[in-house]
Amino acid sequence: MKIQKHPVRLFQKIVCGIIFLFSFVNSNAAYPDHPIRLIIPYAAGGPTDILGRIIGEKMADILKQSIVIDNRQGAGANVGIMAVAKSPGDGYTILFGDINLVINPFLYKNLSFDVQRDFSSVGLVASAPLVLIVSQNSPLKNINDLVSSVKSKPGVFNYGSAGAGNTTHLAMELLKSKYGLDIAHVPYKGATPAINDLIAGHIDCMVVGLSAAKALIEGGKLRALAITGDKRAVNLPSVVTFEQAGFPLPEMKIGSWWGVVAPKGTPSEVTQELNNALNASINSNEIKSKLRELNIEPLGGTIGELDRWMGNEIETWSKVIKKANIQIEP
């Protein structure tokens, strides 16, 4: 005798089968199948925002998917960084970060993120040198003049920065520590007011990004004493490196840098897809030309290279911050 299947149960099995098939197809959909959010932890218009938008636009073309820029400034980049750390690890929220990724856990007490614990690397983007500058009217003609003058008059000289904990602050603290300089720190709210006071003679020297100083150096307002990195800047070839000047700072590599990370748990095939798109963007003639105009050097490379880069940065700056006892209130 033939047994007829219950029509309700048969219907349920068909529905379950359709749901399973849809889930299977959906789970294996090519990445990315909807827009990606690129969080930039700074306000619109700054150097990191400008660079992030350039790279994000090109990556969107390569991935054939929209990349939406989301500026999440605040608390020294911590607001934006935390927003990514707490996001799902699905490749649809990524961070365009910089040195604050590795130094903030040492600058801020009780900070709840750790770059090696909470993020998956995507890749290095670019770097830019820092330049040690004085006013064109300063009697200090080179870095040897600066070091010898500071050592002969400890506590008399001072230097400006774009703010406590900023790269412009840490770079000088590294120079102080390495060469035993007693020179006071004068923090400003940004590089521009510090540079203005330097030109006016209110402070003695400072370290700043090349982009912020290049026009003023070429215009005769500032004098460059030395530049970071293992080679002279293409856009400022007359300025010697710290090593060429006799005061090497190998720990600092180049100065400013940028990289892309995703939340921890992002599948390796997704981070690799993002890395491929990032490298293709950076290596395009269009992007190389734009970065040269900004005095920025493209980097790129493997996911592992960003891991190693950040590990070395943690090793360097954690020591500098601890020795200088730099702490920032949240």
N, C-alpha and C positions, 0 to 999 in steps of 0.2 A: 504494500500500500504506500503510495507516494505522500509524503508529509509536506504540506504547504507552509512556507515560512510566514511568520506573522508580519503583516504589512508595516506595522509601526516599527518593529525592530529592524526590518529591512531598510526603512527610511532613515532610522538613526545611524545605521552602519554607513549608508551612503553619505549622510551629512558629515559624520566623523572622518570618512575618507577624504572628502573635499577639504575639510579643515586641515587635515594632516598634509595633503598635497600642497595647499596654499602656504602652510607654515614652512614646508620643505623648500618650496620655490623661493619664498620670501627670505629665508635664512641664508640662501645661497645667491641672493641677488648681488650683482656686481657692485663693489664699493667704488665711489659713493653714489647712492641713488636718491639723495636729497641734499639740500644745502648744508655746508659746513660753517660752523661759527668759529671765527678766529678772534680770540680775545687778546686785546692789546692793553696792558695794565697801566696805561698813561693816557693823558688827555689828547684829543685830536690836535694835530698841528706840530707836535714835537718830533724829534728825530726818529724815535722808535716807531711812532705812528706813521710817519711818512714812509719809512722803510718797509714796515709791515704791510701797508696798503700796496706798495709796488710789488712786493713778493706775492701777496695774497691774490692780486689781480691776475698775475701770470700763472700761478698755480691753478686758479679757477679755469683758465683757458686750457691748460694741459689736462686737468681732470675732467673737463667738460661738465663742470658742476659749479654752481654759485658758491662763493665764499663770502660770508657776511661779516664785516668788521664790527666788533663790539668793544668800544672803549670803556674799560672799567678801572678808572684811575682811583687813587686813594691809598693812604697809609704806606707810602713808599713802595707802591706796586703790589702790596700784599692783598688788596681787595681783588684784583684781577687774577692773581696767582691762585688764591684760595678758591675762586669761582671755578677754575679749571680743575683743581685738585678734587673738588666735590662733585664734578660732573661724571656722567656715565663713561666708561671706557669703551666707547663704540666708534671713535674716530670722527665724531661729528661736533666735538668741541675740542679745540686745540689752542695752545698759548704761543704767542710771539713774545718770547722773554729775553732777558738780558742778564747782566751780572747779578741783579737782585735775587734771581732764583737761588744762587749759591751763597750770597752773603747775608741775606735777611735773617735766616735762622740764628746767626751769630750776633746780629745787631739788635734784634728785638727779643725781649724776654717773653717766654711762654708762647712763642709762635708755633702754630699747630701744623705746619707743613715741613716736609723734608724732601728735597728734590730727588734724592736717590730712593726714597721709600714711596713717594706719592705720584711719581711721574714716569712715563715711558718716553725715552728720547725719540725724536724724529730726525733731527739733523742740525748741523751748524749752518748759519746763513752767511754772516759776514763779520768783519771786524774793522775797527778804525783806530788809528794811532792817537795817543795823547801827546801834547807838546808842552814843555816847560817854558813859560814866558815871563818876561819882565817888561816894564815900560821902556819905550825907545829912549827915554830920558834917564834911565837907570845907569849908574856907573858900572853895573855888573854886565860885562861883555860876553861871558861864557859861563858854563856850569862850574868850572874850577874857581872862578871869581866868587860865585855864589857860595859854594861849599867852604872855601877858605875864609870868606867874610863872616859867615854864620859861626864858624868854629872859633874865630878870633873874638867875636862878640856874642857869646851865648845868651839867648833870651831877648835879644834886641830886635831881631828881624821877625817878620811874620809872613804868612802866606794865606791867600784866600781860597775858597772852594765854593762849589755850587750848592753846598749843604752838608751837614754832618752825615757821614755814612755814604755819601756820594763817591763815585769813582775818583773824582777830582780831589777828594779828601784822602781816600785810602792810598792813592798813588803817592802823594806827598808823605804820608805816614810810613810807607814802605821805604822811600828815599831817606827819611829821617832815621829810621831804624837801622837801615843797612850801613849808613855812613856817619852815624852818631851825631846828628844835628839837633841842636836845641833851638827850635823855631816855632813860634806860636801859630795856632790855627784861628782864622777868622772866617766863620761860616756865613754864607749869604743865601738868600732865597733864589737860587738860580745862578747860572754862569754869567749872564749879561751884567747884572749889577756888580758882580765881582770884577769882571773885566773893566768896567767903567772906572771903578775905584783904583784898579791897577794902573790904568792910563793916567789917572789924576795924581798918582803917587801916594795914595792912602795906604796901600799895601805893597809889599816888596816883590812878590812873585806868586805864581800859581801854575797848576797843571790843568789843562783843559783839552777838550776834543779839538782836533785839527779843524773841523768844519766851522767851529765857533770863532777861531782865531785867524784863519788863513787870510782873509781879506784885510784884517787889521795889521797883520804882519807885512803883507805886500804893500799896504798903504802907508807904512812907516809909523804906525801908532804903537806897535808892539815889537819886541825883539824875541826871537825864538832861540833858546839855548840848547835844547836837545829834544829828540823825539823818541817815543817808544818803538819797539819792534827790532827785528834783526836786519833791517835794511832801511835806507832813507825813503821817505814818502815820494811817490812819483810826482805829486802835485806841489812838493816843497823840497826839491832835491838839494838845496843849499844847506839845509839844516842837518847836522850830524845826529846820529843815534846816541843814546846814553852810553852804549858800549864804545863807540868811536870817540866819545868825549872823555873816556876813561872812568866812567861811573856806571858800569853795567847793571841792569835790572832784569836778569833773565826770568825771574819769577813772574814778571808782569806780561811776558809774551808780547802783546801788541797794545792792549789798552781796553777800549770798549769792544764788546762783542754781542752778537745776537744769535739766538737759536730757537727752534720750534720743539715743543714737547706736547705730549698728550697725557690724559689721566692714566694712572697705573691700571693695568689690566686690559688696555687696548690690544687687540689681537696683533700678533707680529706681522701677519700679512697686510694688515691695515697700515701699521706704522711704516712698513716697507713701501707700500704704495704711495704714501705721503712723502717718504724720503726720495723716491724716484721722481715725483713731481717737483719737489723742492730743488733737487739737483738740476733737473732739466730747466727750471726757471733761472737759477743762478748762472748756469752755463750758457744761457742764450745771449747773443750779442746785444739785444735790446736792453736787457737788465744790466749787463756789464757796463754798458755806456751810461746808463742812469746812475749806477753806483759810483762810477768814476767822477761824475759831476758833483756827487755828494761827498767826495773824498773818503769813500768807503771801499774796502777791499772784499770781494766775494770769496767765500770759503767753500761751503758745501762739504761733501764727504759722507762716510757711512754713519749709521746709527751709533756704532761703537766708538767712533771718533768723538762724537759729542759727549758720550759717557766719560771717556778719558779726559776730555777737555774740562768738563765740569768737576771731575775728581781732582784734577791739578789745581783748579781755581779755588776749590774748597781748602785744599792743603795750604795754599799761599795766603789767602785772605783771612782764614780763621786765625792764623798766627798773628797777622798784622792787627786785626781787630782786638784780639786778646791782649797783646802787648801794649797797645795804645789805650786800652780800656774804653773802647767806644761803645756806648749804649744809647739807643734811641727809644724814647717813650712812645708807645702805640698811639 
